[in-house]
Amino acid sequence: MVASIQPVAPPDVALSVRDLTVKLPQSMERTYAVENISFDLKRGQILCIIGESGSGKSVTANAIMGLLPRVIRVSSGTIHLDRTNIIGMSPDKLRNLRGRVVSMIFQDPLSALNPLMTVGAQIDEVMAAHGVGTPKSRRSRALGLLTEVGLPEPELMYHQYPFRLSGGQRQRVMIAMALALEPSILIADEPTTALDVTTQAQILELIRDIQRRKGMSVMFITHDFGVVAEIADSVVVMEKGHIVEQGSAQQVLKSPSHPYTKRLIAAVPHLTGEDRVPLAPVDNEPILKVDGLVKTYRSGSALFGKQRVVPAVNEVSFDLAPGRTLGVVGESGSGKSSLGRLLIKLLDNDGGGILFEGRDIAKLSEAEFRPLRPRIQMIFQDPFASLNPRSTIGHILTVGPVAHGMPYRQAREEAKALLAHVGLDAGAFGRYPHEFSGGQRQRIGIARALMFKPKLLIADEAVSALDVSIQAQILKLLDQIQRETGVSMIFITHDLRVASQICDEIAVMQKGRIVERGPPSQIFLDPQSAYTRELVAAIPGEQPRSTRPVAANE
Amino acid sequence: MATFLLNRFMQSIVLLVIVSIIGFLVLNLIPGGPMSQYALDPGMTQQDMDRLAEQLGLNRPFWVQYLEWAWRLLQGDWGTSFRDGNPVTTVIGRHIWATFLLMGSSTAIAIAVGTWIGIRGATRRYSAFDYLATVGAMVALSVPTFWFGLIGIYVFSLELGWLPAGNMYTIGDGSVLNYLHHLIMPSIVLALVHIAIWSRFMRSSTLDAMSQEFVKTARAKGVSERRVILKHVVGNALLPMITLAGVQLPSVLTGALVTETVFTWPGMGRLFLDSLGYSDYPVVMGLLMFSAILTIAGNLIADVVVALVDPRIRLA
């Protein structure tokens, strides 16, 4: 695996990790978070560490920063930063390196900034913590940094509190903070995972640009091979605390040698551009016909003025044939989730109609709609939060149908059959949600929805919280279920690549409106609207890297 | 922000009206009433009684009495004491400062000590200190305040003779030091239970703040551990505590009433008990309104302070 690693780090290596083993506390399922891992980050390069959840990639980053929680300890190995071993270094010396020699940016820019401090004060703090400059010089440096990371009106931005900034802007502030003392190494822990695809493209561009301009070395942690293809010079693939493969980006992406890497790459959803072969239509009458649907959020008080009106869903119309899947794609705030909640009547609409099997359900009262509820079911995003931790799987599956009048004995038999159907053991019936992994829980969520034998399934970001290999399995399961039961599906997602895997037709939403609707081949290969083109262009790893110059020391 | 303040203010007014109606109703419904003490006098005839009731306005329907009382209250006339004929405001004014002094000093002690224990318990979680603080808080919460008062008097006044057993000052000695000397024990005794509550909330609030991402960011910036805790953790941990302080105010007030009784402190607590004993309803009603205003004002101030401190509310 790790073929040719010299014992002493050569001068062109900025960061060198050797035989690093990090021990986990005893109650955990593994003994080691990472075991005997070795890799080098060369000067002026971008190294991507890729792995699924639980692979140990974040633990590695935290070990390098000296930021491991107290209960997790490095038990052996060395980490050389510019030829100094930081393992066993005093906390004070380590602190001195952080922010000055190595900087880090994090996954969620919404929670990574102190809500009570202005942007300027937080950038200032990095320099003040290392005793650099005077208040005046630090201020002008901070303003310079804000300009450098492409934030508009730095003077204004300096005095803003983080809550006023968008996710992308906050991540830019984080980058400005990380760059303040011109560190030689930047560690980025999934810095674009929480961002919209267009914002992600901008932030990736920014990191790559700054890295090239400053000759910085970047260790970039990600779970997304698309991102790897965009920016990596070299790649380390991790699985369950081990490095299974490493090499240049070219080599790992084009000719992976380890089976895990191969599996991982194969699981990455790609834009197919090919349309799905639809089921033979049983009935030409659409099962769902949405006409001019409107939902407007109002906040603030109408009495004292200053009311904020947000049109979440604005004149949305579409129809869905039986046994087909419509993808609803959009960025955060596009109204796609509100649309899903309107269709299942978790939200009341402000206008328009929802014709389900020819009947307008938008006008129905809760009591009138109740008999119809079993026919429209939802699969939720977060498989951890959407199952009651105090109920057994059996209870979760049967409580709904029993409430709608199914005898318990029959419900139990059907639940067991369904569990087997979605790929779980029938023994799952008596167990609790915490005993299952994320992918298994999502299977339970699907089984729960299917218990009602629905005509329409609404999946709201149903695979977004899952690792790619699990994601692929769940998508396959949904496809199989549709082919067997003929259920119609509305698949809401922010990920165009996922949508292209499973949808017959895709509707692209922006600011509450459907801006384009068509089969995947049209959306991806011949997009009609400017916004769709922008979205498609922003997908990481799908464009040839022709514009990218080869790094100097490659 | 202005909208928010106006809303909260209007809510407070409505709340005050409701409290006053309920208070007035309950006071008039309980058996006895201001006339009962005269009924015991054998020299009083029914005619005398009726005349007296007429004079005091007690023979009119309840709602007329309430409206008149409320109307006068709005004009600053809180009525006159049945007992000594002084205006209610004067009677309350004589006792209010003693209670405020006690409440203020014990709140200051509770917040300072409770915050310190909470932060230390959170940053050294599961240490000997943390366990000790947990057990201490349980004890302080389970033992009634008056019992602590009695123990304190026994140990520090009777046995050791360090502190006075009661009263606000020694007669003939009005020096500040003498006041402080008398203040020590009652304010600490009253603070105990609030230290316990405050430190528990502060501990969990600090732990919450410590697990936030931005704390990790601060560490990654190379900020010293001391500054990470003081600036990033404590600043954010104190936000929800402001609301708690507002909610706690009424319990400090009722605690003060008990403590005053134990230490013969000449505050509103003793006034309240005495006035109840004499069925001096104008004073009782005045005290009730006063504590209601204090409570509602406390919550209002807490909300305003949170709004001022938190930029997400201040600038929204």
Boltz contact constraints between the chains, C-beta under 6 A:
constraints:
  - contact:
      token1: [A, 65]
      token2: [B, 220]
      max_distance: 6.0
  - contact:
      token1: [A, 67]
      token2: [B, 219]
      max_distance: 6.0
  - contact:
      token1: [A, 95]
      token2: [B, 222]
      max_distance: 6.0
  - contact:
      token1: [A, 98]
      token2: [B, 220]
      max_distance: 6.0
  - contact:
      token1: [A, 98]
      token2: [B, 222]
      max_distance: 6.0
  - contact:
      token1: [A, 99]
      token2: [B, 221]
      max_distance: 6.0
  - contact:
      token1: [A, 99]
      token2: [B, 222]
      max_distance: 6.0
  - contact:
      token1: [A, 104]
      token2: [B, 220]
      max_distance: 6.0
  - contact:
      token1: [A, 111]
      token2: [B, 213]
      max_distance: 6.0
  - contact:
      token1: [A, 112]
      token2: [B, 213]
      max_distance: 6.0
  - contact:
      token1: [A, 112]
      token2: [B, 214]
      max_distance: 6.0
  - contact:
      token1: [A, 112]
      token2: [B, 217]
      max_distance: 6.0
  - contact:
      token1: [A, 113]
      token2: [B, 214]
      max_distance: 6.0
  - contact:
      token1: [A, 114]
      token2: [B, 214]
      max_distance: 6.0
  - contact:
      token1: [A, 114]
      token2: [B, 232]
      max_distance: 6.0
  - contact:
      token1: [A, 116]
      token2: [B, 235]
      max_distance: 6.0
  - contact:
      token1: [A, 126]
      token2: [B, 221]
      max_distance: 6.0
  - contact:
      token1: [A, 129]
      token2: [B, 221]
      max_distance: 6.0
  - contact:
      token1: [A, 129]
      token2: [B, 222]
      max_distance: 6.0
  - contact:
      token1: [A, 129]
      token2: [B, 223]
      max_distance: 6.0
  - contact:
      token1: [A, 130]
      token2: [B, 222]
      max_distance: 6.0
  - contact:
      token1: [A, 161]
      token2: [B, 311]
      max_distance: 6.0
  - contact:
      token1: [A, 163]
      token2: [B, 312]
      max_distance: 6.0
  - contact:
      token1: [A, 301]
      token2: [B, 3]
      max_distance: 6.0
  - contact:
      token1: [A, 304]
      token2: [B, 3]
      max_distance: 6.0
